[in-house]
Amino acid sequence: PKLPVSRAENRRPPEQYWIVGSVAFGGFMCAMMSSIVNISLPALARFFEVGTSAVVWVILGYMLTIVALLMPAGKLGDVLGLTRTFLIGYALFTAGSLFCGLAPTLSLLIAARCVQAAGAALLVASSYAIIPKCLPANATGWAFGMLATAVALGTTCGAPLGGLIIGFLSW
């Protein structure tokens, strides 16, 4: 017969929460940024005085860049190490986000979104590899579940948050 597991035996070490929290936050931000500008396209078109066919590249640039760089980012994780790749991804993603907010032209905004997506590719590729490498086998299901939840929440929160930002502030 299997004995019941006590709560003390079922506790996770604090470093597991830090690891999962870090990769989940990165996944949340990457997913949110993929959808946050969707609702702001009309405002961006008015601000930059361009048509829809030009402003849609703000979304396409991000999506094409992340898709194109996801596999090379995984290989880079093998070469540089997962932690270093993850941190470089965070730095690139953060820098790209800053450049997006400061972009004075549509072309620079699209370029900044591509930098942001390059960071996102590094974050995503390394996140899914960090979990099984840094956590014991009995914690990976929980960790992947938390990461998937964070990504789903990021996608869900993107459009409403973008609408609030456009509605109360500016692009």
HELIX and SHEET records of a PDB file:
HELIX    1   1 ARG A    7  ASN A   10  1                                   4    
HELIX    2   2 PRO A   14  SER A   35  1                                  22    
HELIX    3   3 ASN A   38  SER A   40  5                                   3    
HELIX    4   4 LEU A   41  PHE A   48  1                                   8    
HELIX    5   5 THR A   52  VAL A   55  1                                   4    
HELIX    6   6 TRP A   57  LEU A   80  1                                  24    
HELIX    7   7 LEU A   82  LEU A  102  1                                  21    
HELIX    8   8 LEU A  106  CYS A  134  1                                  29    
HELIX    9   9 ALA A  137  PHE A  168  1                                  32    
END                                                                             
